[in-house]
Amino acid sequence: MQRYDAIKKIVENLSDELVISNIGFPSRELYGMCDRKENFYMSGSMGMATPIGLGLALALEEKDDSRKVIVIDGDGSLLMNFGELITVYAQNPSNLIIALIDNEAYGSTGSQETYASKVNLSNIARSIGYTEVTYIDARKSTDDIDMNVILNKKGPVFLHIKVEPGNTDAPIIDLSPSQIKNRFMKEVNK
Amino acid sequence: MDSTDVIYDGLKDAGINFIVSVPCANLKKLLKLIDEDDEIKHVPVTREEEGFGICAGAYMGGLKPAILMQNSGLGNSVNVLASLMKLYNFPIIMIISHRGTFGEAVYGQVPMGKATTKIFDSLDIRYEKVINPCESKEIIKKAWDLSEISGESYALLFDISYWKRSV
């Protein structure tokens, strides 16, 4: 199983949850399989998916908006801005789910190996203090990914899904950055 | 009032209610004022770059964001300013302690001090040097208003001499 299969399991039964997807193939694959107004497709700035998700989650909490924020992040991107895991933990957003799809590779650039092959990112999250850490090895099957269980946990949730590297032939996103942002904001603030 | 109080008043007047920060000695008092303000959500960050991402998310959630940092943080944030803030037209104001300018005593601050305005020029991001504390309240409000209507980042540079003046 690859990233595409994991993303499919994460989003197939969502309702009003807000999703921030990482740059490159994660956003393209999400767009191709399940475009919705509640998706924000990141482009360009690697390592910023989780920060964007944190800012959004904190804003929703400030406004007593009960919707959840799901960040679909990758191992390479998380490693690029690793301090963010500390900031998320310290800010303690109860509505944030970091869905880390870990294929031990920089998938969008030719699947060069990341250091996620050498360190266990779940263990790092646990050592920081995250109490809701779920590790799922989905290299053979995604059957163990149950978003109903994950969505009922009090955040911040660290959902770590190990998959095989590889991309689909997902389409280029046919929306401009401003269209992505404006459509998303309209949905967030309706 | 001192040079910090008027920045705080300017942020309040502009309606800024979400602030991320990496500290600078010159921002010490401002950070304390913000921490004590229940109307402002303050998020200290580990690196300025993540601060911009967090502000982008907070803005989409309906808040009005600012970042407080030293100009060294600009060097940590070049790609996010171009590839997130500019690409998607996110507004934000940057309250920047501009170190490495005339009167600097720490040699490590000098290279970024010289590079700062050139980096903003390269990124095509507008900035204002704020010299006189009497003007900073009004400048902050105007900077946010312009940032919001244009969907562009806006930087305010407070150099070493600024912090020594009073209103």
Interface residues (C-beta under 8 A of the other chain):
Chain A: I20 F40 M42 S43 G44 S45 M46 G47 M48 A49 T50 P51 I52 G53 L54 G55 L56 A57 L58 A59 L60 E62 K63 D65 N81 G83 E84 I86 T87 A90 Q91 P177 S178 I180 K181 F184 M185 V188 N189
Chain B: N17 F18 K41 V43 P44 V45 T46 R47 E49 E50 G51 F52 G53 I54 C55 A56 G57 A58 Y59 M60 G61 G62 L63 P65 N79 V80 A82 S83 L84 L87 Y88 N89 F90 G151
